[in-house]
């Protein structure tokens, strides 16, 4: 699962709106960097996606490593602190006028949902095998689709509802209730995925009127002090070595976000989302090599079902959006006559 101080998540936001994701991340890819041939654009987008997945899986592994000395809540605080430090140069350049808004309520809601998603995810990663946690986090786009219907009144027809149901069947395959007990860590991952989807839905609303950098800045402003409070309850002064790892984690997470943004800016979401599955492969590899975690075959099967469902939902949304755009263009041409 991607870190949450910038979005929380890529798959959920793409499910809510691929264009909102690009605006929320604030990354503008120069036209010169975008290949002209559609096939080449898809390949380039896939490469960026795989790089992002490698970065996010590495960050998850670092959370697990740092947790040998620090509690997950404290790790989350330092993650937000480094995110705030990255954004301070922008605030210094534009001044507090860049934070002027009439939607402070939505910003507050996003801060709360992002905070809950962050703490639950960071804690779960320190308890569950990396592959298990990563596989369950794939449910976030499914929750985002449900929230888009409930909150944004978006229309989802039968085929996407069927795909949505199959996605949750994939989650059941991973959890296998009855085969082994479902613990609080699994519940925490699912709740984190739900909160990440809620945060993504809020970002879609905010991106209609707010600047990308302001959205990111507000998130760090909210999350840094909010995550400091639970961190105080478990505070332990980190060693210089762990401070170094925390810094590396922040850098890798930022680079992964940039790769993810470029992936969706260059190619269609439905074309690159299948490569999000590599996040599970990287997480399983890191878990096996570094932490001696052997992934279960059912984890891969369940994750594959969830990813296939998410890809189909993204594909159907792209088809619907394309049809609406063509209809609008045709109406405009008729009016022009």
N, C-alpha and C positions, 0 to 999 in steps of 0.2 A: 504494500500500500504506500502511495506517495505521501510525503510529509504534508502537513496541513496548514502551514503558515501562509502559503501562497494560494492553494486551492485545495483544496484538499482532495484532491484527487482527480484525477484526470478522467478516468472512465466515467465517473458519475457526472462530471460537468459536460463531457461529450454527449452522454445520454440526454442530459437536459437541453444542451444546445452546443454543437461544435463551434459555432461562431461566437457564442458567449464565452467559451473557453479561451479562444484566441484573444478576445478583448480583455478578459479578466487577467490573463497572464501578462498582457502588456508587451508582448514580444512582436515586433514588426519585422518580418523577413523581407529583405530587399528583393525587388523583382529580379535583379541580376542573379540572385542565388537560387531562383526557382527554375528548374528545368522546364523547357518548353514542351517536350514530348510527354504526354500523359503517363506512358509506361515508365519513363525515366523518373517522373515525379513520384510515382508510386514506390519505385525502388528506393529513391532517396528518402522518402518519408518513412519507409520501413526501416532503413538504416538508423535514422534518428530515433525511431521508436525503440528499437533493440538497444541502442545506447542508453536511452532513458531508463529502460527496464533494468539494465545492468547497474545503473547508478542507484536506482531505488532499492534494488536487492542488496547492494553493497551498504547502503545507509541502514537497512534493516539489520544486516549483520553487525554493523558498528553499534547499533543500539544494544544488541544482545551482548556484545563484547564489553561495552562500557558499563552495562548493568552488573558486571562482576564487582564493581566498586561503588557505583552510584545507583540510587533508586530510579525507576522509570520516570517518576514525576520530576525529579531534578534534571534528568536528561532532556525531558520535554521543555523545561524552562530554558536551558542553555540553547536548545534548538531555536526557540523563539527569540532569545536575546541576540543570537547571531543574525537572525533574519531581520531584526530591527536595525542592527548595525549596518547591514547591507543597504537598507532603505534610507538611512539618515542623510547621505549625500544628496538624494533627490529632494528631501524636505528642506535641506539647507539652500538648495538652488531655487525652489519655487516659493518657499516661505509658507506660513500657515494659511495663506489664501488658497493653496492647493488642497486644503482639507475642508474647504467650505462646502457644506452639504445641507440638504433639507430632508435627508433620509437616514438620520441617525438611528432611528428605530430598527431599520433593516440591518445596519452595521452592527448594532448591539446583538440582534438575533444571530447574525452570522458569527459574531465573536463567541457567543454561548455554544452554538452547535459545533463550531470548530474546536473549541476548548474540550468539549466532551469527547469528540472524535479523537482528538490528539492524545488525551490521557488514556483512553481505553486502548487505543492501538499500541502506544508505547509500552503500556503494562503487559498487554497480551503477548507482544513479541518477546518479552523477557521470560515468559512462562511456556508458551507453545513452541513446538518445532517451527522453524521458519517457513517450511513448505506448507504446513497446515494453516498458519495464520495468513499467508499470502493467498492461498486458494480460497479461503472464506472471504477475503477482502474483495474478490471479484464480484461479489453480490452487490456492490455499491451502485453500478449502473442500473441494476434491476430496481432497487429502491428509488433511484432517481426518476425512473419512468413512472412509477406509482405516484410519487410526489408531484411530477409534472401534471398528472391528471387531476390530483386532488387540489393542489395549490394554484397551478397555473391554468387550470381548465383546458389543458390540451386534449385533443381527441386521439385516442388509441383504439384502433379497430381490432377485429377478432384475431388476425394472424399475429399481431404483436402481443396480444394478451396470452396466446398460446405459447409464444416464445418466452414470455415472461414466466409463465408457469413452469416451463421446462428448465429455466434457469434456477428457480427455487428447488426443483427436483435435484439439480446438481448439488445444491447446498445440502440437501438431505443425504445424498450419496457420501459427501465428505463427512458429515456428522455421524451418520449411521446410528441413529438413536436405537437403543436396545442392544446393539453390538458392543458398545462401550458407553459409559456414562458421559453426558455432556456437562462440562465444567464451566466455571465462571469465565475462564479465559476464552472459550469459544463464544460464549454469550457476549463478552466484551468486544470481540472482533465484529460480530454481527451488528451490535449496537453502534460501534465505530463506523461501520459501512453505512448504516442508516443516517447517522449524524453527518457523515461526509456528503451523502446525497442531499440532505437538507441544506447543507452549506452551499452545495453546488447550485441548488434551485434558487437560493437567495442571491447568489452571484449573478444568475441570469437576470433577475429583476434589477439588481444594482447596475449591471452593465448597460442598461438602457439609457441611463443618465449620468453615471459616474465615470471618471477617468480610470483606466487600469491601474495606474500607480497609486491613486488614492485608495482604491479597493484593497490593494496589497498593504499599503501603509496603515490603514485603519486596522487591518487584521493583526499586524504585529503590535500596534499600539494596544489593542485589546488583550491579545494573548500573552504578551510578556508579563504584565503585572498579574493577570489572572492565573497563569501557571506558576508564578512565584509563590503564591499563597500555599498551594499543596506541596510545593517543593520544600518550603520551610518546615513542614511537619516531618520530613524525612532527610533534612539537610545534612550533608557531609561534604566538607571542603574537598574538592577534587584535587588530585595530584597534578603536577605539571604534565605528566604523561597523558592523563585522562583529559586535561584541558586541550592538549594537542589533538587527541582523537575527536573531541567534541568539535573543534575547529574544522578538522578534516570532514567530519560528518556534515557540517553546515555547507562547506564548499561543494561536496559531492551532490548534496540535495539540490543546491542552486543550479549546478550544471545539468543535473537530470531534468529539472524543470525546463531549462532552456531547450534541451534536446526534445522534450515532449512537445513544447510549444511549436518548435520548427516542424516536427512531424505532422501535426494537425494543420499547420499553416500551408504546408507544401502539398499534402495529399488529402483525399477524402477520408473521413473518420472510418467509414466502412471498409476502406482498403487497408488501413494500418492497424485497426483494432485487433485483428487476429494475432499480430506480433506481440501484443500485450501478454500473451501466454508465456513468452520467454521470461517474463518476470518470475514465474513459478520455477522455471528451469534454473535460472540463476540462483534463486533462493534455495532450492533443493541442493544445488551444487555447493553453495557456501555452507549450508547446514551440514552437509555430509563431510566436506573436507575440513572445515574449521571446528565444528561442534559435534562431530560424530553422530549426526542425526540421519537416520535411514528413513526416507519418505515411504509412505504406504501407497500401493498401486491405486487404491480407491481415491486418494487425494488427487492424483492426476486425472482420473476418469471424471470425477465430479467437477474439477476445475475446467476440463475441456467442455463439458456440457454447459457450464455457466458462460464461458467465453463465447461458445457458438451461439448461445441465446443472445448475448449482448451484441455480437457482430450482426446477427439478423435484425435485431431491433434498430441498430444504427443504419443498416442498409435500407430498411423500410422507411425510416425517417428521411433518409437522403432521397429516396424515390418520391415520397410525398412532397418534400420541399422543391424538388425539381419540377414536378407536375404543377405545383402552385406558381412557381416562377414562370414557366412557359405559358400558363393561363393568363398571368398578369401581363406578360409581354405581348401576347396575342390581343388582349383587350386594349392595350396601349396603342398597338398598331391600328386597330379598328377605329379608335377615337381619333387617331392622327389623320385618318382619311376624311 
